[in-house]
Amino acid sequence: MGKGDFAVELEDVGFVLGNGKRLLDGVSLRLPAGETLVLIGRSGSGKTTLLKSINALLRPTSGAIRVLGRDLADWDPIRLRRQVGYVIQETGLFPHFTVEANVGLVPRLLGWDEGRIRARVQELLRLVGLDPDLFGARRPGQLSGGQRQRVGVARALAADPPLLLMDEPFGALDPVTRAELQEEFRLLRDRLRKSIVFVTHDIREALALGDRIGLMSGGRLLRVSAAGDFFQTDEPEVAAYRKVFA
């Protein structure tokens, strides 16, 4: 993608359950290539639903989504997901796979040769602070929570996807480990310049990691602002976060 392109575009996206409950309501946004957009909001505000819609895990009931320059309806969902790195809170690692096999999963599905896969796995484990000689042969159950999250990030980066979707990736960690991984994420973000949509409910995390912050409530995107301008509004939901941040 070239400079000035958009990795993700949403136009008036809605998602309504069969019982009439509206999870997304007229959401429109654009994510420029190379930007980190953090979505923040209370539980049930629509953040994860929006992330899953971008990755074609859910199909919106109205509106349009473009991912990496192509309408979502034109993507084969499997091909799309191999172009998008996806990181969730509990990492989603396969427990019976080794760390090396987990990280190399998507490149192997894409038909990379084994030598290239092994080199990429070793590169990425080092990038996220894990010695491949020590951790490559372990299984997820032999790792700490922070180590599993590092492996999850490495797996998401394995095929060098242009877009990363991250859903509360550090939310289940203790405060010290969470702060360490936030700092490492900042370094990775600045080095790799991926396009990233990052979901959190933590305003401090949002301010630390986002280029811009999108505030969601009741399935609506209330506003999007530069991280440094987040508090520069009288929006009641922002006022609630101001009290937490103070």
N, C-alpha and C positions, 0 to 999 in steps of 0.2 A: 504494500500500500504506500502511496506517495504522501508527501507532506500536504496537509490540508484535507486529506480524505477522512471519511468517518468509518470507524470500525463497527459501530452500531448506530442505527437510526430507528426510532419508534415514533409512530404517528397515530395519535388518538387510540392507543391500545386499551382494550377492555377485556376482562375475563370474568364471566358470570357462571356460577355453578348451576347444575340442573334444578336446585331448589330456589334459584333466584338470588342467592347471595353473591354480591359483587365484590370480587377480590382485587380487580384493577379497574380504574375508572378514568378513561381518557388520558392516558399517560403518553406524553410526547417528550422526547429528548434526543440529543445527538452526542455521541462519544467520539471526539477527534482521535485519530491515530496517535498512539504514544501517550495518551492521557490516562490518569487514574481517577475514576469517578467513584466516590464512596456514597453508597445509599444508606441513610440512617433513618430510623423511625422506631416506634414502639412495636412490640410483638403484635403480629396480625395486621401490620400496616401495608403489606403487599410486597416487601422487599424480596423475599425468596421466590414468590410467585413471578415477579418480574424477571429475576435471574433465570428461572426455569423456562420462561417463555423465550428468552433470548437463545437458549440452548435447545429449543424445540422439545423439551421434556413436557411442556404444556403448550397447547395451541390456543392462542387468543380467540375470543369469540367475536371481536371486532377490532378494526384498525389494521395497521401494517407494520411489519418489522423487517428491516434490512440488516444483514450481518455480513461483514467483510464485502460490502458492495453488492450483495445479492439478496433478492427477496427471500424471506424465510420459506415461503411456499415452494420455491424453486430448488431448495437444498434437499438432497437426500439426508435424512437425520443422522445416519451413521457417519457419512462423510463430514457433515458439519461438526459433529462432536470430536472428530479426529483433528479438526482445525482449531478447536477451542480447548484450552486447558481449564479444568474444573476442579476446584478445591473446596471441600466441605469441612465442617467442624470436626467430624470424627474420621476424616481422611478417606474412608471408603476403601482402604487397602484390602487386598485379598489375603486372608489370614494364612492360607496354605502355601502362598507364594513367598519366595525369599524377597528381600529388599531389592536385589538386583532384578528379579523377574517382575516385580511390581513397577519399578521405574521404567523398565524396557518394554512394557506391555504394548503401548500404542505404536512405537517404532516397529515392533515385531509384527503387529497387525498390518502395518503399512508396507511390510515386505523388505525392511532393511536387512542387510546381511549381518550375521552375528558379530563380526569384528567391529563393524560400525556401531552396533547396539551397545556392545560392551564398552567401547571408548566413550560413547555418549553418557552411559550410566555412570561411569567413573568420573567424568567431567562434572556432571550435575550433583553427584553426592558431595564432591569437594566444594562445589559452589554453595551448597546449603550447609556446609560445616560438618559433614560426616565422612570419615575416612572409609573409602570403599573396601579396603582390605579388612577392616574391622566389622563393618556393618553389612556388606554386600550379601553375605550368606545367611544373615539372620532373618528371622520371620517377625512380622509385626508384633506378635505377643512377647517378643524378647526385647522390645524397645520401650522407652519412656514415652509419655504423651507428647512431649516436645519433639522427640526424635521422630515419632510417627508423623507429626505435622510437617517436619522437614522433608521426610520421604514423600508425603503427599504433594508438596510444592515441587519437588524434583520430578515426580511423575507427571504433573501438569505441564512442566516445561520440556518434557522429553523429546517431543517431535518439533520443538521450536515453534509453537503456535503463535500467531500474531495477536490473539485475544485470550485473556484469562478472565474467568469468572470465579470469584472467591466468596463463599458464603460462611460468614463467621468463622474463618479458618483458625483463629486463635482463641475463640470464646471459651473453650473448655479447659484452658491451661491455667496454672497458678500464675499470680501476678508477675513474679520475677521472670519465669520462662516466657510469658506473654510479652513482656517488655523487651526481652532479648530478641525474640522472633520479629517483633515490630521493627526493631532497628535493622535486623538483617534484611527484612522485606524492603525497607527504604533503600538500602544499598543495592539490592537486586533491581528494584524499580528504576533507580537512576542509571544503573549499568545497562539494563536490557531494553528499556523504553518500550515495553509492551503496552498494548491497550488493555486496561483493567477495569472491570466493574467489581467493586469490593463491598460486600454487605456487612454491616455491623450495627449494634445498638449502642455502642460506646462512643460518646462524643469526643473523648480525648483521642481515641484511636482514629476516628474520622479526621480530626484536625491534623494529626501527626502524619497520616498516610495519603490523604487525598489532595489532588490538584484542585478538584471541585467537589462539593458536597451536595447531594440531592436529598431533600427532606421529604419523606413519605408519611402519609396519614390517611387511614380509611381507604386505601387503594388508590389514592391520588398522589401525584407528585406536586407538592405545594410550592417548591422553589428549588432552583439550582443556583449555587453561588460559588465563587472562588472560596477556598477554605478559609482564607484570612478575612473574608467578608461575611462569614456565616452568621455572626451575631448582629450584623448591621440591618436589623429589621424589627418591626413590632409584632411580627407573626407570633401568636400565642404558643405554638409548639416550640418555636425557637426560644421563647422566654423560659419555657420549662427546662430546656437544656442549659440555658444560662445559669439557672439556679443550681443544677447539678455540677456545672463546671466551676462555679465560684468557690 
